[in-house]
Amino acid sequence: LNNTGLFHTLLKKSSSIWVKQSNLDNALVQLPKEFRDHCQVDEFFMMSIFNGDNAVGICYVDRGIKGDKFLKEHYNAYKYLCNSLTKCLTAQSAS
């Protein structure tokens, strides 16, 4: 990955984004062409996963091509799940 774009931003610190119609164009230009070519949806979540201070990945979720629109409750549950994964990884590596 290069040192710019959305992936880089997510891997610098624990953060998340809900890409939807209002920010889709801005988000897509910050993603690699290979990702854009495979991402044929107009709404998705992305959040960084950390083990302590080290980024270990990005969790991605979309609703599929014909899925229902996401709600704030979906985003909150997604962030809770990702934060729980980060806490588990960090606790495991500390023991």
N, C-alpha and C positions, 0 to 999 in steps of 0.2 A: 504494500500500500504506500502511496505517496504521502507527503506531509501536509496535504490539504484535503478538503472535502469532508463529507459527513462522517465517513468511517473514522477518519483521523480525529475528528472532534469527539466522537463517542468514545474512542479509546484513550483520550487524554485524561478524562475524569468520568466518574459514574454519572451517566446522564441518559435521558430517553427522549424520543420524539414520536409524536403521532402525526404521521404524514396523511393528509386528507386533501380534499379539493382546494381548500384555501391556501395551502402551502406546497402542493404537489410539484408545481413547476420549479420552484426554488429548490426543493429537496432533490429532485431528479438531476438537476445540473451539477449537484455536489457529489453525485455517485458515479462510479466507474461505468463506462459504456457497457461492459459485459453484464453488470448487474441490471442496468436499465433494460437491456435486451431480453433478460429473463423475467423481469418484474413487469408483468402485464396487468397490474391491478392499480386502482386509483386510491387505495387506502391501506396503510400498514403501520405497524409499530416496530420500533427498533430501540434496543437498550443495551448498554454495555454491561458486561459481566466481569467482575474483578475477583481476584484472590489476593486479599490484602491490598497492597498498593499497585499490584500488577494486573493490567487488563489481560483477560484470557479469551475474550470473544465478544460477539454481539449476538443477542437473541433477536430473531426476526419473526414476526407473525403477520399474516394477512388474512383476509376473510374469503379468499377465493374469488373467482371471477364473478360468480352470481350470488355471493353471500350477502347477508343483511349488513347494513351500515353498523359500524362500531358505535357504541355508546360510551359515555364517560365511565360508567361502571366497568366496562370491559377494559378500558385503559388502566384504571386503578387496580383491577385484579391482575393484569399483566405486569404492572410495575411491582406489585406485591410479590408475585412469583419470582421475578428476576432479582429483586432485593433479597428474597429468601435464599435463592441459589447462591448469591454472593456471600451472604452470611454463613451458609453451610460450608462453602469452599474455604473461606477464611478460617473458620473454626477448625476444620479438618486439618489444614496445614499448620495450625498453631499447636496441635496436639502431637 
